Amino acid sequence: MNILEDIKQAFRQPNNTLKQLILINIIVFVVLIVLRTILVLGSNAGIYNTLMSFVALHSSPMTFLTRPWTLITYFFTHEGFLHIIFNMLNLYWFGQLIREYLGDKKLLSLYVYGGIAGGLLYLLSYNLIPFFAARAFDSVMIGASASVLAIVVGAATLLPNFTFNLILIGPVRIKYIALFLVILSISGAVGDNAGGNIAHLGGAVLGWIFVKQLQAGRDLGRPLHAFLDFITNLFTRRPHLKVTHRRSKVAVANGARGVKANAAGKPSQTEIDLILDKISSSGYESLSKEEKQKLFMASQKD
């Protein structure tokens, strides 16, 4: 049983964002458990607390300015078993819907944007609302709940009448599940985990706005993926091409003949059905260049 190889394979596979997000959260959780156990047994609990302060989101603006990366790291970090289990189950159930109907890129956008929105609302609330002033000095936040609730509300906004069969309850429309979780967060906004619940609400609002904007034809996730593509290209080795003027003419001539040949014979209905099935399961961005070309050709009238 090669667990490491299985993890590597999960990250090599394209259009596998949901499993990758869950794996990142679990890996971070396990690493922190092992480190905490080793350090506490070695009477070095202070080192563990210092480590956590560099991944958790602190409510202090000055601390945040010195550790801006915590606006991202906090929503991949958990300490309690129930916390991570509840978050990962909801991420899996509702993430499957987002992935199936909108594709992997939208799923990643909702997760990241939801976490950022929740973190920013937490920072603003703990520094601008007098009620939280007393606890703001030593308050920190971890957990993917804001990211997950963005996905839950996003799925409920997109498919409000889709039903889940809940144990002991039966079929329930996901809009009611999302509403219950939002009301639960509102009620907890003045409790012991006030900061976390405020972050949940930030994620929920982001999930609703994201899908509404998507339905209006505006993809708020484009800047995120443009940035990720830029980072990826920095570490991707490109082959050195040497093209002469003479070869370029040949290439153009061959390309022209290829287009003509493709235009002469449209793809079969079976091919188109397979492409449409792929869009349904993974989104349009999962299509290869050839598949997109076939879909375009099929849409042209004779």
C-alpha positions in Angstrom: 0.0 0.0 0.0 1.8 3.1 -1.3 -0.1 6.0 0.2 2.5 8.5 -1.0 2.1 7.3 -4.6 -1.7 7.5 -4.4 -1.4 11.1 -3.2 1.0 12.0 -6.0 -1.4 10.4 -8.5 -4.3 12.5 -7.2 -2.4 15.7 -7.8 -1.2 14.6 -11.3 -4.7 14.0 -12.5 -6.4 16.9 -14.4 -9.8 18.1 -13.3 -9.4 16.6 -9.8 -9.8 19.8 -7.8 -12.3 18.4 -5.2 -10.1 15.5 -4.2 -7.1 17.7 -4.1 -8.7 20.2 -1.8 -9.8 17.5 0.6 -6.3 15.9 0.5 -4.6 19.2 1.2 -6.8 19.7 4.3 -6.2 16.2 5.5 -2.5 16.3 5.0 -2.1 19.6 6.9 -4.3 18.2 9.7 -2.2 15.0 10.0 1.1 16.8 9.9 -0.1 19.2 12.7 -1.3 16.3 14.8 2.1 14.5 14.5 4.0 17.7 15.2 1.9 18.6 18.2 2.3 15.1 19.7 6.1 15.1 19.3 6.5 18.7 20.6 4.2 18.3 23.6 5.8 15.0 24.6 9.2 16.8 24.4 8.0 19.6 26.6 8.1 22.0 23.6 4.5 23.0 23.3 5.5 26.6 22.9 7.2 25.8 19.6 3.9 24.3 18.3 2.0 27.4 19.4 4.5 29.6 17.6 4.1 27.5 14.5 0.3 27.8 14.6 0.6 31.6 14.9 2.2 31.6 11.4 -0.7 29.7 9.7 -3.7 30.9 11.7 -5.4 34.2 10.9 -4.9 36.7 13.7 -7.5 39.5 14.4 -4.7 42.0 15.1 -4.2 44.2 11.9 -0.5 44.6 12.8 0.1 40.9 13.1 -1.8 40.3 9.9 0.3 42.8 8.0 3.4 40.9 9.0 1.8 37.6 8.1 -0.5 38.3 5.1 -0.3 34.7 3.8 -2.4 33.6 6.8 -5.5 34.9 4.9 -4.9 31.8 2.7 -3.3 29.3 5.1 -6.0 29.5 7.8 -8.7 27.9 5.5 -6.5 24.8 5.0 -5.8 24.3 8.7 -7.8 22.3 11.3 -7.1 21.0 14.8 -10.3 19.2 15.9 -11.5 15.9 14.4 -15.1 16.9 14.3 -14.2 20.2 12.7 -12.4 18.7 9.8 -14.8 15.8 9.3 -17.9 18.1 9.2 -16.1 20.5 6.8 -14.8 17.8 4.5 -18.1 16.0 4.3 -19.9 19.2 3.3 -17.1 20.0 0.9 -17.5 16.6 -0.8 -21.3 16.6 -1.0 -21.8 20.1 -2.2 -18.5 20.3 -4.1 -19.7 17.4 -6.2 -22.6 19.5 -7.4 -20.5 22.5 -8.2 -18.0 20.4 -10.0 -20.6 18.6 -12.1 -22.6 21.7 -13.1 -19.9 24.4 -13.2 -16.5 22.5 -13.5 -13.4 22.4 -11.4 -12.3 26.0 -11.9 -15.5 27.4 -10.4 -15.2 25.0 -7.5 -11.7 26.3 -6.7 -12.8 29.9 -7.2 -15.6 29.4 -4.7 -13.3 27.7 -2.1 -10.6 30.3 -2.3 -12.8 33.4 -2.6 -15.1 32.1 0.2 -12.2 31.7 2.5 -10.8 35.1 1.7 -14.2 36.8 2.1 -14.7 35.1 5.5 -11.2 36.1 6.6 -11.7 39.7 5.6 -15.1 40.0 7.3 -13.6 38.5 10.5 -10.7 41.0 10.5 -13.1 44.0 9.8 -15.6 42.9 12.5 -13.1 42.3 15.2 -11.5 45.7 14.6 -14.6 47.9 13.8 -17.4 46.5 16.0 -17.1 47.5 19.7 -18.7 44.2 20.9 -15.6 42.3 19.8 -13.0 44.8 21.0 -12.3 42.9 24.3 -11.5 39.6 22.6 -9.8 41.0 19.5 -6.3 41.1 21.1 -5.7 37.3 21.3 -8.2 36.0 18.8 -7.1 33.7 16.0 -9.1 31.7 13.5 -8.5 28.4 11.6 -10.7 26.2 9.5 -12.2 25.8 6.1 -15.8 26.6 7.2 -16.1 29.9 5.3 -14.8 28.3 2.1 -17.2 25.3 2.5 -20.2 27.5 3.2 -19.4 29.5 0.1 -19.7 26.2 -1.8 -22.8 25.2 0.0 -24.6 28.5 -0.6 -23.3 28.6 -4.2 -24.7 25.1 -4.9 -28.0 26.1 -3.3 -28.2 29.3 -5.3 -27.5 27.3 -8.5 -29.7 24.3 -7.8 -32.1 25.3 -5.0 -34.5 22.4 -5.4 -31.8 19.6 -5.7 -32.4 17.2 -2.8 -30.2 15.2 -0.5 -31.4 12.2 1.4 -30.5 12.9 5.1 -30.4 10.1 7.6 -33.5 9.9 9.8 -35.0 12.9 7.9 -35.3 11.8 4.2 -35.1 14.0 1.1 -34.4 17.7 1.8 -33.9 20.4 -0.7 -30.4 21.9 -0.4 -31.7 25.5 -0.2 -33.1 24.6 3.2 -29.8 22.9 4.3 -28.0 26.1 3.2 -30.5 28.3 5.0 -30.2 26.2 8.2 -26.4 26.6 8.2 -26.6 30.3 7.6 -29.1 30.8 10.5 -26.8 28.6 12.7 -23.9 30.9 11.8 -25.9 34.1 12.6 -27.0 32.7 16.0 -23.3 31.9 16.8 -22.0 35.3 15.8 -22.3 36.4 19.5 -21.2 33.1 21.0 -17.9 31.5 22.0 -16.9 31.0 18.3 -18.1 34.4 17.2 -15.2 35.1 14.9 -15.6 31.7 13.1 -19.3 32.2 12.6 -18.8 35.7 11.2 -16.3 34.2 8.7 -19.0 31.7 7.8 -21.4 34.5 6.9 -18.7 36.1 4.7 -18.2 32.9 2.8 -22.0 32.5 2.4 -22.5 35.9 1.0 -19.6 35.4 -1.4 -21.1 32.1 -2.6 -24.4 33.7 -3.4 -22.8 36.7 -5.2 -20.4 34.4 -7.2 -23.2 32.2 -8.6 -25.5 35.2 -9.3 -22.7 37.0 -11.2 -22.0 33.8 -13.1 -25.7 33.5 -14.1 -25.4 37.1 -15.3 -22.5 36.1 -17.5 -19.7 37.4 -15.3 -17.0 35.0 -14.0 -15.5 36.5 -10.9 -13.0 33.6 -10.8 -11.0 34.8 -13.9 -8.5 36.9 -12.0 -7.7 34.0 -9.7 -7.1 31.5 -12.5 -5.1 34.1 -14.6 -2.8 34.5 -11.5 -2.5 30.7 -11.0 -1.8 30.2 -14.7 0.9 32.9 -14.5 2.5 31.1 -11.5 2.3 27.7 -13.2 3.9 29.1 -16.4 6.9 30.4 -14.3 7.7 26.8 -13.3 6.8 25.1 -16.5 9.7 24.4 -18.8 8.9 25.2 -22.4 10.6 23.5 -25.3 12.9 25.7 -27.4 11.5 26.1 -30.9 13.5 26.8 -33.9 11.4 27.8 -36.9 12.7 29.0 -40.2 10.9 31.2 -42.7 10.7 28.3 -45.1 9.3 25.9 -42.5 6.7 28.4 -41.5 5.3 28.5 -45.0 5.0 24.7 -45.1 3.3 24.7 -41.7 0.8 27.3 -42.9 0.1 25.3 -46.0 -0.4 22.1 -44.1 -2.6 23.9 -41.6 -4.8 25.3 -44.3 -5.2 21.8 -45.8 -6.0 20.4 -42.3 -8.7 23.0 -41.7 -10.2 22.3 -45.1 -10.2 18.5 -44.5 -11.8 18.9 -41.0 -14.5 21.2 -42.4 -15.4 18.7 -45.0 -16.4 16.1 -42.5 -18.3 17.0 -39.3 -18.0 14.9 -36.2 -20.6 12.2 -35.7 -23.5 12.5 -33.2 -21.8 9.9 -31.0 -18.7 12.1 -30.7 -20.8 15.1 -29.9 -22.8 13.2 -27.2 -19.5 12.1 -25.5 -18.3 15.7 -25.5 -21.6 17.0 -24.0 -21.3 14.3 -21.3 -17.8 15.5 -20.5 -19.0 19.1 -20.2 -21.8 17.9 -17.8 -19.3 16.0 -15.6 -16.3 18.3 -15.7 -17.3 21.6 -17.2 -16.4 23.2 -20.6 -12.8 24.0 -19.6 -12.0 20.3 -19.3 -12.4 19.8 -23.1 -9.3 19.4 -25.2 -8.6 21.7 -28.1 -9.7 19.1 -30.6 -13.0 18.5 -28.6 -13.7 22.2 -28.6 -13.1 22.3 -32.4 -15.4 19.4 -33.0 -18.1 21.1 -30.9 -17.7 24.3 -32.8 -17.8 22.5 -36.2 -21.0 20.7 -35.1 -22.7 24.0 -34.3 -22.1 25.3 -37.9 -24.9 25.0 -40.4 -24.2 23.4 -43.8 
